[in-house]
Structures are given as structure tokens and as C-alpha cells.
Amino acid sequence: MKTLIAAALSLAVSAAVSGAAFAQEAKQDFDIVNKTGYDISHVYVSPMKSDDWEEDVLGKDVLNDGDEWEIKFKRSEKTCKWDLKVVYADDNSAAYWRGIDLCKVGKITIRYNRKTDTTSAEME
């Protein structure tokens, strides 16, 4: 599994608890799985109240069909409700979801239905 590190969503650092240091995950960390049949060129994750999609968390990478990526937040991040946008590599079409509670979701699987031309997201 590949791990993303982006300026807006930086890797969780380590913390010391009871004298032992260990890495802690932010509540909002999640895995995104591409089961669309197509490559995804951009993934944007921004706070629900934001008017901007922020930076592409993939950077220069592509989320290939069948791949799973781990998206990590700063441990200090408190916001739970986030918006998600994915952009397909082949035609730059996009799908988005608003108000995802990433404090309760640990995995998002993106699927595409060719018959209905619909992209869906399964939240686990």
C-alpha cells in the first residue's frame, strides 16, 4: 500500500505516552481504494466548510485502478467533516462527495458503473 504525504495532510508524528513513544494515527486517517476500472489522476480532500479544494493529495502520482492508498492527517487536526473529490485520468471528469465524517470512516472504496455512468463511494 502506498502512503501519501501532502502539505495539507501531513504524516502523523510520534507521541510519548507513559514513557513509551509510538506513532499515533489521526482520527481522520483513511484508505481510499480505486475499483472504478479507470485510473484516478487527482484526489482532493478539504474541510467541509472550505470554498477551495486545496491541494491534490496524490501530488504527481496516479491512483491506478485496483490500488489502495493511505491518506494521513496531522494528529492535531480536529475537523471530522470533509469533502472528497476524485478526477479521472482519461477524460478529467470528476465525482465528489460532501460532508464525509472521517472520524467514523476508515476506508472509502470508489466504484464506477458504466451502465448508469455513475461514480459511487462506499464508506466503511
N, C-alpha and C positions, 0 to 999 in steps of 0.2 A: 504494500500500500504506500502510495506517495504521500508526503506531508507537505502542506503549503505553509509558507511563511510570508505574510504580507505586512506592509506598514500598518494598515488599519487593524489587522488581525494578527498580532504578533504571537510568537510561541510563548506558552506559559513557562515561567521561570521556575525555580525550585523554592521551596519554603521549608523552614525548620519547625518541627513540631515535636515536643517532648525530647529535644536534644538531637533528634534524628532528622536529617534533611532528605526530602524526597520530592519528586515532581508532582505538582497538583494540576488537575485539569480545571479549566473554567467550566461553569455550568452550561455555557452556550456551545462548547465544542461539539462538532457533529461530523459525520461521514456523509459524503454525497456520492451516490452511485449512478452511473450513466447506463441505463438499459433502454436507450432510445433507438438504437440501430444506426445512430449518427454520432460524429464527433462534436463535442461542445468546445467552442473556442474561448468563451468568456463566462465567468461566474461572478456575479456581483452580490454582496451581502451588505445591506445597510440598515441602520436603525429604522424602525417603522415610522418615526416622526421626521425622518430626513427627507429633504427635497432633492437629494443627489444620490446617485447610485454608488458613489465613492469609487475606489479603485477595483480593477479586475483582480480577484484573489488568485487567479491562475498565473498572473504575470504573462510571460511569454509561452507558457505551457498550454497544452490542449488536454481536455478530459476525454480520452478516447472511449468509444463505445465499449462497455464491459468493465471499465476502470472504476476504482473507488478511491476517493481522496479524503484525507482527514483535514478538516478546517479547524484551526485553533484560535481562540480568543485570548486576550490578556486576562489573567486571573482576576484583575481588579474590575473588569467590566461588569456592570450591574444590570444593564438593559436585557430584558428577556425577549421582547417582541421585535422581530427582524423581518425584512423583506428579502426575497431571493429572486434573482433574475439569471436565466441562462440564455446564451446566444449560440445558435448552431453555426458550425464552421462552414458548411456547404453553401448557405444562402443568407446568412446573417439574420435570419428570423429569430424572434425571441419569445420566451414564455416567462411569466413571473407570478409570484405568489406573495401576498402581503400578510403581515401580522402573524408570522410563524413564531410560536413560543419555543425558542431554542433552549429554554431552561427545562423543557419537558420532552424535547425531540432529540434523539441521539443519532438518527440516521434518516436521510432523505434519498429515496430512490426515484429518479426521473425516468419516465416512460413516454413513448410516443406511439399513438395509434394512427397508422396510415389511412385506415378506412374513414375515420372521422376527422383526420388532420388535427388531432388534439394532443397536447403535451400535458401529462399529469404528474403529480408528485405524491408519493406515498410516504407518510411521516410515521416513523417508529420511535 
